[in-house]
Amino acid sequence: MKMLPRLVLAAFAATFLAAPPVRAQVIEQVLVKVNGDIITKTDLEQRQIEALRRSNPEALKSDAELKKALAAVTPPILVAAIDDLLMLQLGREKNLRLTDDMFNRWLTSMRKDQNLVDDQKFQAALKQEGMTIPDLRRNVERQFLIQEVRRNEIGSKLQITEEEARQYYLSHQREFLKPASVTLREILIEAPAAPGSQGGTDPAAASEKAIAVRARIAGGEDFAKVAEEVSAAASKANGGLIGPIVVGELSQALQDTLASMKPGDITQPIRTSRGDQIIKLETHTPAAVQPFESVRDLVADRVYSERERSELQRFLNRIRSQAIIVWKNDELKNAYEQQIATLQIPGTGN
């Protein structure tokens, strides 16, 4: 994807965060203090730029669209920036740190995964991102501390019991509904070229042949063997077998046709863009809730994810409430508070 130039995005971020003229000479503008640590205009702009670059900047074709996109990404960015800072502070209080050995193992793995084992390619990649090894280490350590704090604070609360998983399954059975499906066999009689035409076809000839082919099957010939003999579809190699197919993925016309059929029934020839098609319904499996035993892991993942989100939100709400946050920009403060309001856990007041 072609990205908008970083300087263009930076210009819009700077416009959105513009300080009053009397403060225009301040070299580094502090936007908010969190327990004494600061988040600067530059810090926020970098996050805004990265958020816009990860979106679809090519769709932002006007100044108005860029400003609208920037206004949309800024509130969640503010929340994330303050949450990250609070967790970093907590990690440092707990003396968590990324050791040289841990960083080197991470670096070796990352370079292998990203095909950057060659030093020249690796240095070129760093340069492209405007980073040095110390910069990279600081970023990795930052993420390490945040992840460790999250693991330490909420990890012990994420154990899922069998009973909890079963209760979730029973109250969310629609999530584990296996849709209706069918297995079909098909024969495609392709329309031949029309005599004397340039690129035209003769649908009538295809229909005539399809009627004769269906008559052979109705007379007792095996559908699969006839498909292998005469079908123009790729499925002929499997005796015309296709599926299982989720019923909802079929055309509405074919769904309507199959609705009145039972396994073993064969359609009359159906006109298609390529010719005539004959369909045999092999099996029909109605929609049904999957047994708990077959979706046990999926249920556990759902319960785990929901609990992780709620426990993380409770944890963040707690450390936010304990923090001393001093805003230097009322517009950003309002955006932050409005975003926080959308994150409250329903029914808990947290």
Sequence and secondary structure as in RCSB ss.txt:
>XXXX:A:sequence
MKMLPRLVLAAFAATFLAAPPVRAQVIEQVLVKVNGDIITKTDLEQRQIEALRRSNPEALKSDAELKKALAAVTP
PILVAAIDDLLMLQLGREKNLRLTDDMFNRWLTSMRKDQNLVDDQKFQAALKQEGMTIPDLRRNVERQFLIQEVR
RNEIGSKLQITEEEARQYYLSHQREFLKPASVTLREILIEAPAAPGSQGGTDPAAASEKAIAVRARIAGGEDFAK
VAEEVSAAASKANGGLIGPIVVGELSQALQDTLASMKPGDITQPIRTSRGDQIIKLETHTPAAVQPFESVRDLVA
DRVYSERERSELQRFLNRIRSQAIIVWKNDELKNAYEQQIATLQIPGTGN
>XXXX:A:secstr
     HHHHHHHHHHHT   GGGTT SS EEEEETTEEEEHHHHHHHHHHHHHHS GGG  SHHHHHHHHHHHHH
HHHHHHHHHHHHHHHHHHTT    HHHHHHHHHHHHHHTT  SHHHHHHHHHHTT  HHHHHHHHHHHHHHHHHH
HHHHGGG    HHHHHHHHHH GGGGEE  EEEEEEEEEE  B TT SS B HHHHHHHHHHHHHHHHTT  HHH
HHHHH  SGGGGGTTEEEEEEGGGS HHHHHHHHT  TT B   EE SSEEEEEEEEEEE  EE  GGGSHHHHH
HHHHHHHHHHHHHHHHHHHHHHS EEES HHHHHHHHHHHHTT  TTTT 
